[in-house]
Amino acid sequence: MKKLKLSRKKLIGLIIVVVLIALAVTFAVKAGGSSTGRYLETTVENRDIISYLEFSGNIEASDVSTVYASVAAQVTELPVEEGDYVEAGDVIAVLDSSDVEYNIALQETNLELAQLTDSYNIKDSQTSLDNLNTQLAEGLNSTLNTAQEALLNAQESYQTAVETYNQAKEELDNGTNQSIVSARQSVTSAQASYDSAADQKENHLITDEALATYAVTLNNAQENLRLAEETAQQEVQDYYDDMMAAQEALADAERDYEAAELSMDQNVQSSEDTLEKTQALASQEATQMEIDHLKESLEDYIITAPISGYITDLSLAEGEYTTSAAAVAEVTSFDTMQAGVRISEYDVAQVKEGDAVQIHVDALDKDYEGVISRISRTATVENEVSYLDATVEFEADDEVRDGLSAEIRLIRQQELGVPALPSEAIAYHEDNTAYVYIRDEKGEVKEQPVSLGATDGTWVQITDGLEEGQSVLYVYTPSYADLMMSMPAGQ
């Protein structure tokens, strides 16, 4: 093991410290007499007890916005310089947008032409449909009229054929056919003449030749009746055939009329479809969208400040060309500043986001109120000590500068105007209960239990057991720092 070597000068200094401690203890014992001489006296004072955690960091702007160029174009106007103050929305640079404006004008001309063409096409389709509906409504359509007239004629012809057939059939069935009636009458007359002639023949009034003549007349009448009946039956059949032909012609006429109506309906539907299609194709939405997009892109040719602040960096020059997506400027707001601090793992349980802090700027000797706005969720280990990065934000004034150092204090306890004693005046029992020494009415030293509150490390709040102005006795033990300060210079 390596031995520790002290220089003679350091050894002498150490001896002096030991001697001073011994003298201090002796002084404390002898001071004030045999019964009370080992005590010093202090008084309960009204104090502000403030305990806090302290961190250090450097100030920087919390709101820094980088400005990018959205397009590649030539800078035509540059109304600002580095260091200028700008409001949010102020113009930083204007880029050449002549090509975009030309394309907008060209697309708008094409749109107007297309809209005019579409207007005429829609008008023509609407006129065609209106004319067709008017013809149908007023009965002026020649195709439908011809089919309707043919249907009416077929209906009339069929009705006539039915009536003719029914009448002929009824006359034939009832025996009222004029030709048959006339032929039957001729047969009856011829039969009567023959019968009369036959009687005469029996009476020998006429000859056989005469009777034969009557018989021929009767036969001719009977043949004529047969022929009349056949003719009447054939006429009925012919009328029936005519009726069937008229019925078929009527069916054809009805089909032709239905076909004409269907054709007209199809023509109307076709005209309506044509109008609808013309109206649908007349949409110039795509062209309008292109125009709107081009107009919106004009905004890319005017570079504006995203926030209010100072231009802390500007990489543009009039006449030069920008590069798309390249940073061209930086705007910094100094209204809200921040400082990065490190919170030890031993203190992190006492700190949370949103905690109020006091920021002391050494260079300005001024204090500002702020908050802890962010605490990292990942610890960093450095020299075997873990800490969390945190950010403190505060409202700054014009005196605060980027880069200045600052001390940040997070108040843990704050008791204002409370009774307090120096910490060295407090003693403790083994059970950690606190007490002090006081003199009773007889001047004897006795223990006085006390309750303690907040402490800042030097002073301790007394919450019970003592009152402000009351005297307290204690044994003073010099600290190492006090002794070192009392050592001769150079030791």
Secondary structure, 3 states (H helix, E strand, C coil): CCCCCCCHHHHHHHHHHHHHHHHHHHHHHHCCCCCCCCCEEEECEEEEEEEEEEEEEEEEEEEEEEEECCCCCEEEECCCCCCCEECCCCEEEEECCHHHHHHHHHHHHHHHHHHHHHHHHHHHHHHHHHHHHHHHHHCCCHHHHHHHHHHHHHHHHHHHHHHHHHHHHHHHHHCCCHHHHHHHHHHHHHHHHHHHHHHHHHCCCCCHHHHHHHHHHHHHHHHHHHHHHHHHHHHHHHHHHHHHHHHHHHHHHHHHHHHHHHHHHHHHHHHHHHHHHHHHHCCCHHHHHHHHHHHHHHHHHEEECCCCEEEEEECCCCCCECCCCCEEEEEEEEEEEEEEEEEECCCHHHCCCCCEEEEEECCCCEEEEEEEEEECCCCEEECCEEEEEEEEEEECCCCCCCCCEEEEEEEEEEEEEEEEEEHHHCEECCCCCEEEEEECCCCCEEEEECEEEEECCCEEEEEECCCCCCEEEECCCCCHHHHHHHCCCCC
